[in-house]
Amino acid sequence: MLMPDADVIARVMARYRAQERLVLAAPHDPIARRRFEDTAYTLCVLMGERTARAAMLAAERYLARVRPAPRPAESPTGTSRRR
């Protein structure tokens, strides 16, 4: 299956989460709800899933595979800076 760019997926996920917060704050706002639904649809299409929840889970799994977790920053002496 051809997958979209990881940056595109990350941007759509961030937009989905932001719009979800807006809809939860103003559930009767039809414009906010429409934008949220459009973003959810886009995420579903990108990830090849039928529901927004499944698409978010698939996107998180995909990004975890293609973007390794950031390593701790190293100090000039070569040791990691952990607190």
Secondary structure in CASP SS format (residue, H / E / C, confidence):
PFRMAT SS
TARGET T0000
AUTHOR 0000-0000-0000
METHOD secondary structure of the structure
MODEL  1
M C 1.00
L C 1.00
M C 1.00
P C 1.00
D C 1.00
A H 1.00
D H 1.00
V H 1.00
I H 1.00
A H 1.00
R H 1.00
V H 1.00
M H 1.00
A H 1.00
R H 1.00
Y H 1.00
R H 1.00
A H 1.00
Q H 1.00
E H 1.00
R H 1.00
L H 1.00
V H 1.00
L H 1.00
A H 1.00
A C 1.00
P C 1.00
H C 1.00
D C 1.00
P H 1.00
I H 1.00
A H 1.00
R H 1.00
R H 1.00
R H 1.00
F H 1.00
E H 1.00
D H 1.00
T H 1.00
A H 1.00
Y H 1.00
T H 1.00
L H 1.00
C H 1.00
V H 1.00
L H 1.00
M H 1.00
G C 1.00
E C 1.00
R C 1.00
T C 1.00
A H 1.00
R H 1.00
A H 1.00
A H 1.00
M H 1.00
L H 1.00
A H 1.00
A H 1.00
E H 1.00
R H 1.00
Y H 1.00
L H 1.00
A H 1.00
R H 1.00
V H 1.00
R C 1.00
P C 1.00
A C 1.00
P C 1.00
R C 1.00
P C 1.00
A C 1.00
E E 1.00
S C 1.00
P C 1.00
T C 1.00
G C 1.00
T C 1.00
S E 1.00
R C 1.00
R C 1.00
R C 1.00
END
